[in-house]
């Protein structure tokens, strides 16, 4: 049996340890970042996600004085990158530049492939940018409009060959919904990376692919691919002759490719607030604004980590409903 005096001494020691630990945590949070945080990117260079990560890395270093090395982690429908974040300690020094694909679609379509509880371990910090999506085809395709393309495949036994990185990507789901809405058969051709998809559609190995404007735009200007429509609610300044999906007669596709920043859940709240503050300052800088504008994209920031998390919950619920309506089975 422990005497009363001993109990008091133990309690004092525990309290002192707790105070000391809290003080260390407060100091480390106030000093954040004291070393380079790494940015995990689930897609290779050449696409909007790597571009956004590069812009963030450069501008954030100007704010914090710390470099932000980019680490590309590809595989398993982008889950490999999220596994890398999950394995890291929740200290704010491993971050993920995710997208509508990786952090909105994949947790719905491939939820059973995660080795961990996604919602319990991944923390949304802020939205970063938004890229319009462009639907392109091969220059050799006889269809010059989306309506002509759809009518050809509706009236023939030839399926529309659509290119996609993996099951559950925006190109995959947008094409599936297009086929379901307009009674055309769509077959998916899986090709890794935006550059590989561009090469395939340019060569006529696939009929269509939905790509973000920063990736498809240069190929359109070089006449390597032919644009059919953009999925945003307005035409792009760089491509004023390319109609929106609504204008082309195919409503319901006013979506874009967003990028956002994610941390490990359990990261001290003070660190999350400091990270949010610094990232917002970095992305509001002229360097970030001009670089994204050049890519026909825009800086889009959340008001708070809580707002970003709430938006994601709503968006994922919409995807679940759309998947059910299209008859797609999640795994």
N, C-alpha and C positions, 0 to 999 in steps of 0.2 A: 504493500500500500504506500502511495506517495503522500508525504506530509504536505500540509498546506503551504509551508514556505517553499518547498520544492516545486509545487504546482505554480506558484507565483513566479519563481525564477524561470521555469520553462516557458510560461506565458510571456514574460518579459523578453526572453531570447527570441521567441517566435515573432513577437511584435517588432523587435529590432531588426530581425532578418527581413520581415515583410517591408518595413520602412526603407531599409537599405536597398532591397530589390526594386521597390517603387522609385527610389531616387535614381538608381542606375538606369531604369527604363525611361524615366523622364529626361535624364541627361542624354541618353542615346537617341531618343525621339527628337529632342530639341536640336541635336547635332546632325540630324538626318538631312541629306545622305553624307556619311563620312567616308564612304568608299563607292566605287562605281557600281550602280545597279545595272544588271543585264536585262536586255529586252529580248524575250523569246518571240520568234515570228514563225507561224505555222506554214508559210508559203515561201517559195524561192524568190529571188530577185526578179524584177520584170513586171510585177503586179502592183496593185494599189496598196496592199498591206505592207509590203517591204518598203514601198515609197513613203508611206505614212510613218513607219517606224524610223526610217532614215531622217525624215524631217524632224520628228520628235526628238531623236537622239541628238541631233545637231543643235536644235534650239534649246533643249533642256540643259545641255552642258553650259550654254551661255548664262542660264539662270542660276545653276547650282555650283558650277565650277568643276563638276565631276563628269568624266566621260560615261557614255551609256552604250557599252558594246552590244551589238546585235548578234543573236545566235539563232540561226535557222534550224528548226526542228520539224521535219516533214514526216508524215506517215500516219496510218490508221485513221484516215478521214479527219485529220487534224488533231486527233485525240493525243497523239504522241507529244505535241507541244503542251497540251494541258496537263498531261502526266508529268512533264518536266516541272511545271509550276507547282503541281501537287506535291512532288517530292522535296521541293525546296522549303526551308524553314519560313514561317510567316513573319519575316523581318523587313519586308519592303525592298529587298535587294534582288529579288527575282520577280519580273513583271512579264505579263503577256500582252502583246498587241493582237487582240482578237478581232473578229468580224461578225457580221450578221450570220455568216456560215458557221463559224466555229463555236460561237457562244449563244446563238439563237436557234439555228436549224439543227446542228449536230446533237445537242442535248435532247432534242425531240426525236430525231430520226434514228440516232444510234445510242440511245440512252443505256442500253444493256452492254455496250462495249466498254463503258467506263469501268475502271477497276476501283473507283471511289465514288462517293456521293457528290455529284457535281455541285448542287446548291449549297451543301454544307461546307464546301472547301474552296470555291471560287468566288472572289469578291469583285463586283463591278466598281470601278473607280470613276471613270468618265468616258463619255463618247468623245471621239477625236475629230473625225472627218466623215464626209459623205461623198461618194462617187456615183454619178448616174451610170446606169448600165445600158450598153448598146447591143442590139441584136444585129449580127453581121452574117453574111453569106459569102460564097466564093464569087469572084468576078466573072467566072465562066457560067454561073448559074443563070439560066434564061429569065428567071423571075427578077423583075426590077423593083417590085413592091412586095410587102408582106402579104397583102391580099392575093396577089398572083401566086406566091409560093404556097400559101395555105390551100388555095383552090386546086392547084396542081396535085398536091398530095391527097386531098380529099377525094378527088375524082380518079385516082389511080391506085394501083395495088402497091406502089412504091412507098415505103415508110420514110418519114423525115429522119435523117441521121443527125442527131444533135450531139455536140461535143460537151464533155463535162470532166472535171477533175475526179469527182467521186460521187457516189450516191448521196444525195442530200445537199448538193451544192445549189446555189441559186440558178445556175444554168440548167441543172437537172430538173429542179422543181418548176421553174418557169416554163420549160418546154413541155413537161408533163401536163401542167394546167392548160397550156395553150392547146395541146392535143385533145384533152378531155373536153374543153369548152367548144372546140370547133371541129370535132369528129375527124381527126386525122391520127394515123398511127405514127408513133414516135419511137425510134430505137436509139438507145444511148450508146455512144462510143466514148470509152474512158481513156483519157489522155492526161498525162501528168503535166501540170504547170500551164500558165497562161501563154507562154511562148510556144509550147508544143501545140496548144489548141489553135493558135493563130496560124502556125505552119500548116496544120491539117486542113483548116477551112480555106486557106489561101490556095492549097493544092487541089481542092475539091474532094478530099478524102472524107469530109463531113459536110453536111448541108448548112448547118447553123451552129452558132454558139452565142451565148449571152456573156459578154465581158464588160468589165468596167471601162469607162470612157478613157481613162488614162492609158490603159493597155491597148484598147482597140483603136483609139484616135490616131496615133502615128501610122498604123497600118492602113487606116482609111485614107489618110492624106497621101500615103505612098501608093495608093490604088492596089494594095495587096489583098484587100477584102472590100466587100460592098456593103454599106450600111443599109439596114431596112427600117429601123426605128430605135428610139430611146425610150427607156421605161419611166423616166421622170415625168413630172407634171408640166414641164416646159421644154422647149427646144434648147439645145446647147449653143452658146455664143460662137463656139468654134465650128459648129456644123449646123448653121441655120436652115439648111435645106433638108435635114433629116427630120422626119415627123416624129411626134410622140406616138406611143402605142395607141393612145386614145384617138389621135388624129388619123392613124392608119386604119381605124375601125375595130380596134381590139382593146377595149377598156378593161380596167381592173388590174393594170400592171404598173401602177405608179409607185415603184419601189426602187431602192438604190442599195448600193454596197456601202455600209458604214463600217468604220473601224473604231475600236474602243480599247481602253486600257483596263487590265485586270490584275489583281494581286491575290495572294493567298488569304483566305478568310482566317482570322486570328491575328492578322497584322495589327499592332497597337493603333488605336483610333487616332492618336495624335500624329502618328506617322502617315496614316492615310490622309489626314487633313493637310499635312504639309506637302505630301505628294500631289494631292489634288490642286492645291494652290500653285505649286511650281509648274505643273503641267499646263494648267490654264494660262498662266503667264507666258509660257513658252509657245503655246499654240496660237496665242493672240498677237505674237510678234509679227512684224512685217515679213520676215523671212518665211515663216510658215504660211501666212496668208497668201503671199505671192506665189510660192511654190505650188500650193494646191490649186490656186486659180489658174495657173499655167496648165494644169492637168485637167481642167474643166471640173474641178472638185471644190469643196468648200470646207472650211473649219466649222465643225458643229460640236459644241461643248455642252455638257450637262450642267445644270445648276448645282448639283451635289451628287455624291455617290448614291445617296438614297433615291434621288430622282432617276438616275440611270438604271438602278436595280428595278424600280417600279416599271419603267418603260420596257425593260426586258421581259418581265413577267407577262405583260400585256401582249407583247409581240410573239412570245412563244405560244401563248394560248391561241393566237390567230393562226400560227403555223399548224398547230395540232388540229384545228378545225379544217384548215385547207387540205391537209394531208388526208383527213378522214373523208372529206368530200371527193377527193381525187382517187380514193380507194387505195392509197399507198400504205403499206404496212411498215411500222417501225420495228427496229430490232435492237 
